[in-house]
Amino acid sequence: MTKSELIARLAERNPHLYQRDVERIVSCIFDEIAAALARGDRVELRGFGAFSVKHRDARTGRNPRTGEAVDVDEKAVPYFKTGKQLRELLNDGEAADAAE
């Protein structure tokens, strides 16, 4: 699902809201999550999951074309861990699909 599909679905489910307002709400939520991660904070959405930042140390990598050694700087990467409710929903759905 893309951001625009999410906005369209939310607008359908909430006909009392204008689509431009739904778009603004979704953008604000995503912007706030990104800003919190940039500050090094953790964002937890109970039942859904938690966003955090993991740090990768500097290392020596390889250029896949030439095989030449390349220094890779340390970096911060976003990380998402699913919440218990989401994990159970996904796994229960798989169990139901497998039983059929």
N, C-alpha and C positions, 0 to 999 in steps of 0.2 A: 504494500500500500504506500502510495506517495503522499507527500504533504497535502497536495491539492485534493487527492481522493479522501483523505482524512477530513479535511475542511468541508468537502461536499457532503460526506456522510453525517458529520455533526450538524450541519445546517439542515439536512433532511429530518434528523431526529429532534431538532429544536426549531420548529417553524416560527416561534415567537421572536427569534433572533435573526437579524440581517446577516447575510453571508459575509459581508465585509467585517462585521463585528466578530463573527466566529473566526475569520482569518486573523484578525488582530489578536484575539485571545490565544490562538494556537501559536502564533509568532512570538507573543510575549512569553509564553511558557517555555518554548524552545530557547529563546534568547536568555531567559533567566537560568535555565539549566546550563547552557554554554558559559555564561558569566560565572556561575558558581564553580564550575569545573576549572575555569581559567584562574580563579582565585585559589584553587587547590582544595575546595570544599567538596563534600560528598552530598549527593542528592538522593534521598530515599523516598520512593513512592510505595507505601505499604501495599502489599498484595501484588504489586507489579514488578518492582525491582529497584536496584540501586545503581546509580551512576557514580563512578569515582575515577581518579587519575592514577595510573601506574607509571612508575619511572623505569625506563630501560637504560641500563648502563652502556657506556661506550664499548664498542667491540670492533673487531676486524672482520669484515664481510668479504664476499667475493663477487666480482663482476660476472654475471652469468654468461656473457658472451665470450669474454677473454679469459676468465678464470683468474684475473689479476686481483691481488689483495687490495681492499679498499677500507679506509678507516670510516666507521660509522659513529657519529657523535651520539652522546646520551640524549634521550628525548622522553617527553611525557606523552602517554597515549591514553585515550579514553577507554574505560572498561565498564561493562554492564554485567551485573549479576542478577539473574531472575529471582523474583520473590517466590515464596512458598506457594501462594495461591495460583500464580501463573504457571509454575512448574507442574503443580497437580492438575490444573486444567489441561495442559498440553499432554501430560502423560495419561490421564484418564481418557482423553479423546483418542489417543493412539490405541489404548487397550480396547475401547469400544469398536474402533475400526478393524482391529485384528480379529475380534470375535466374530465379525460378520462374514 
